[in-house]
Each structure stands twice: as C-alpha cells, then as structure tokens.
Amino acid sequence: MTILVAYDGSADSRTAIEFAAKHLAAEPTVVLTVWEPLLVQLRKYPLAAGVLSADVENEAQAQAEASAKEGAELAAASGLADVTYRAVADNESVWKTIVDVADELDASLIVTGSRGLAGVRSVLLGSVSNHVLHHAHRPTLIVPPPPQAATR
C-alpha cells in the first residue's frame, strides 16, 4: 500500500511529514502538492483576469513541482521509504484533488497538516484537511501544528 502526504510547503505540512516518518511503518510514500491552473484561478477570481498570464501559470506549476520535490526530500530525510512526488493541477478544489489522487493510488492512508489557512480565510474558504477527512473513503491522519506554533 501507499501513503499519500499532502504538502504545500507550510510548517504544518512539514510537521505532517515528520510525524508520518516517525510513527508509520515504512511503505511507499507519495508527496503531493496541488496547484491551481490559470483558468481555475480566473473562475474563482474573475477580477484578477488582468493580472494573471501564462507566465504566472508556468511559474505556479514550477513552484508546485519544487514544493513537491522539497516535501519528498524532507520525507526521505525523515525516514520514509520509497518516496516519490507529484504536483497535480487542481481543476475543482484542492481537497477533491487530494482525494482523487488518493483513490487513483489506492492509498492506504492520507496524511495532511491541520491547516494551511488561518483566521478569516479558513472560515470563508473552509479547511482542506476537514474536507479531505469527510470525503475520503480511506483512513486520514490530520497532524496538528507543533505546540509552539499553536500559541502564535
């Protein structure tokens, strides 16, 4: 079986990788970074049409690839075995893309940090980890931030 770790470069996603490496049996691991293509951003934020360009989309994809690679390197350095990475374009929502990739891989477990958003944005947009938990049809591990991060 395969462990799927959602990684966005945040401190919470780093904590999730480190927790998985410390507490889970060695299984093949895929580190996944989800990025939004230009057309998805335009649908969500039509007022940004004048700012977004193909160069912005290419840069977003390159950053997602770099983030996924960084997460895979962290996973391997933390002790996870047989680590690969993927950057996948989000065509609907980040949480759905995570669930879809987990289904595609027939992942035995999804691991994610508890939050990527904070404050008002999390209330307005919802929590990716919460949506993954409620829509994935497989075990999901949501790793909270370390205690020092929780007090900020």
N, C-alpha and C positions, 0 to 999 in steps of 0.2 A: 504494500500500500504506500501511498504518498501523502506527505504533509504539505499543505499549501499555506504559506505565510504571506499575508498581505503586508506590503511595505511601501510607505510613502516618504521615507526619509526623516520622519518626525522622531522625537525622543521616545514617544510611546511605541512606535513600531520597532525601534531598536530594542526596547525593553521586551517586547513580544518575542523577538528573535532570540535574545539571550535567555529568556525563560524557557522557550521551547528546547533550546540546546541543552539546558541544564536538567530538564525534567522529563523529556520524552525519549523513548527508545530510538536508536538510530534507524531511520527509514529514509528512503529517498525524499528529498525536500525540494519544492519549487517555490522560489521567492517571486511574488507577483506585484508589479507596480501597474496601476491603471491610470491612463491619461485620457484627457478629453480632446478629441479632434476639433478642428476649427468649426465645422458645421454644427457639431453638438453645442459648442460654446455660443454660436450665433443664435441657435434656437432658444437657449436658456437666457442669453443676454443680448437681445437684438440691438440695444443702444450701443453696444461695443463694436458694431459692424465696421465702423470707420477706423478702428484701432487694430483689428485683427487682420493678419495677412498670412499667406502661405509660408513666409519666413517664420512667423510666430508659431505656426503649426509644426514646422520642421524642428524648430528649437524645442517645443514641448515634447515631441517624440524623442529627441536626442536626450533631453533631461530625464525622461521616464526610463529610457534604456540605461542611462548612467546610474539612476537611483536603484533600479532593479539589480544591476551589477554590484553596486555598493552593498545592498542588502544581502546578496548571495555571498560576497566576500566576508561580511560580518557573520553570517550563518556558519560558514565553513570555519572561520577563526574561532567561533564559539563552540564548535564541536559537532555540528550537524554533518551528517554524511551525505555523499552523493548529491550535492547541491547544484541546482540549475536555476536560471532566472528567466523571466518573461516580462515584457512590457506590452500591455494589451490596451488597445483603444476602447474607450467607453462610448458606446453608442446610445445608451439609455440612462444608466446610473452606475456609479462606482460599485455599490453593494451588489447590484444584479450581475455585473461583470465578474465580480469575485465569486459569486455563487455559480455562475455559468462555467467558469474555468474549473472550479472545484468539481462540478459534475462531469465536465469533459475529462478531467484527470482521474475521476473516481477517487478523489482524495479521501483518506481515512479520517482526516482532521483538518479543520481550517483554524489557523491561529491569526489573531489580529490584536492590535493595541486597542485600548478602550476608547480613544478619541483622537481625531485629527483636527477637529474644530473645537472651539471653546466659546463660551458666552452666547451672545445673541445668535451668531451664525449656526450653532449646533441646534438651537431651538427652532429656528426658521427652516433649516435645511434637513434636520434630522441627523441621527447618528448612523454612520456606515456600519459600525460594529453591531448596533442594535438591529438594523435591518438584516444583516447577514445572519445573525442569531435566529431571527424569526422566520427567515425564508429559506435557509439552507436545510436540506434534508439529510444532514450528517452532523456528527459532533463538531461543535465550535467552541474554541477556547478564546476568551476575551481576557487579555492580560492588562490589569490596571497599571497606571503610572507608578513609578517608584515613590516611596513615602515623601521624599524631599520635593518631588515635582508636584505632589498633591497639595502642598501647603502654599504654593505660589498664588 
